[in-house]
Amino acid sequence: MNSKNYLLIRDVKTKEITYVDYNKEKGYLFSPKKGVNFDGVSINKMIVIKPSFVDKILRRKIKNKLELYLEYIIKLLENDDDTDITGLRSALNDLTRYHDIVKFQYGKYLDERYLELFLKKIKLLEKELQAQIVNYRDIMLESIKKEDTKEEEINRRSR
């Protein structure tokens, strides 16, 4: 299959043909959403060069992903009858991984103030998950101690 590159030009009046070397151009490379079909055109990847547009794309992407994580964490925290700590640990691991992705991959494209504020939000969620894990461990240790004391009492009585 032939690989073709296209350049969209706004100014129709000049009708200049411009060659852009995509390998040397610094920009944000991403794949557009699947399922959007255009007649005769298929887009596999795009490079956005304009910094303000890159900032808008990444802010929207980061915000949507954070909202998904937030909904997932809220569901985990509201589910009190779950006796499994693996959900909390996996959420914490995913959130930490996402923190690193935003910081190291998207950080060079985003405004410093926005990035700092966003990373503080993620750290707050991570601290809440860590507190829930510690709380869960304390509850489990207390229940184990109670079971052990009950077993010791039963063993003493049976002698």
Contacts in CASP RR format, 6 or more apart in sequence:
PFRMAT RR
TARGET T0000
AUTHOR 0000-0000-0000
METHOD contacts of the structure
MODEL  1
MNSKNYLLIRDVKTKEITYVDYNKEKGYLFSPKKGVNFDGVSINKMIVIK
PSFVDKILRRKIKNKLELYLEYIIKLLENDDDTDITGLRSALNDLTRYHD
IVKFQYGKYLDERYLELFLKKIKLLEKELQAQIVNYRDIMLESIKKEDTK
EEEINRRSR
5 20 0 8 1.000
5 22 0 8 1.000
7 18 0 8 1.000
7 20 0 8 1.000
9 16 0 8 1.000
9 18 0 8 1.000
22 47 0 8 1.000
25 47 0 8 1.000
25 49 0 8 1.000
26 49 0 8 1.000
27 47 0 8 1.000
27 48 0 8 1.000
27 49 0 8 1.000
27 54 0 8 1.000
27 109 0 8 1.000
28 47 0 8 1.000
28 48 0 8 1.000
28 54 0 8 1.000
28 57 0 8 1.000
28 58 0 8 1.000
28 109 0 8 1.000
29 45 0 8 1.000
29 46 0 8 1.000
29 47 0 8 1.000
30 45 0 8 1.000
30 46 0 8 1.000
30 48 0 8 1.000
30 57 0 8 1.000
31 44 0 8 1.000
31 45 0 8 1.000
31 46 0 8 1.000
32 43 0 8 1.000
32 45 0 8 1.000
32 46 0 8 1.000
48 54 0 8 1.000
48 57 0 8 1.000
51 109 0 8 1.000
54 109 0 8 1.000
55 109 0 8 1.000
55 110 0 8 1.000
55 111 0 8 1.000
58 106 0 8 1.000
58 109 0 8 1.000
58 110 0 8 1.000
59 110 0 8 1.000
59 114 0 8 1.000
62 102 0 8 1.000
62 106 0 8 1.000
62 118 0 8 1.000
65 98 0 8 1.000
66 118 0 8 1.000
66 121 0 8 1.000
66 122 0 8 1.000
69 91 0 8 1.000
69 94 0 8 1.000
69 95 0 8 1.000
69 98 0 8 1.000
69 125 0 8 1.000
70 125 0 8 1.000
72 91 0 8 1.000
73 91 0 8 1.000
73 95 0 8 1.000
73 125 0 8 1.000
73 128 0 8 1.000
73 129 0 8 1.000
76 82 0 8 1.000
76 87 0 8 1.000
76 88 0 8 1.000
76 91 0 8 1.000
76 132 0 8 1.000
77 128 0 8 1.000
77 132 0 8 1.000
85 133 0 8 1.000
85 136 0 8 1.000
85 137 0 8 1.000
85 140 0 8 1.000
88 129 0 8 1.000
88 132 0 8 1.000
88 133 0 8 1.000
88 136 0 8 1.000
89 133 0 8 1.000
91 129 0 8 1.000
92 126 0 8 1.000
92 129 0 8 1.000
92 130 0 8 1.000
92 133 0 8 1.000
95 122 0 8 1.000
95 125 0 8 1.000
95 126 0 8 1.000
95 129 0 8 1.000
96 126 0 8 1.000
98 122 0 8 1.000
99 119 0 8 1.000
99 122 0 8 1.000
99 123 0 8 1.000
99 126 0 8 1.000
102 115 0 8 1.000
102 118 0 8 1.000
102 119 0 8 1.000
102 122 0 8 1.000
103 115 0 8 1.000
103 119 0 8 1.000
106 115 0 8 1.000
107 115 0 8 1.000
110 118 0 8 1.000
END
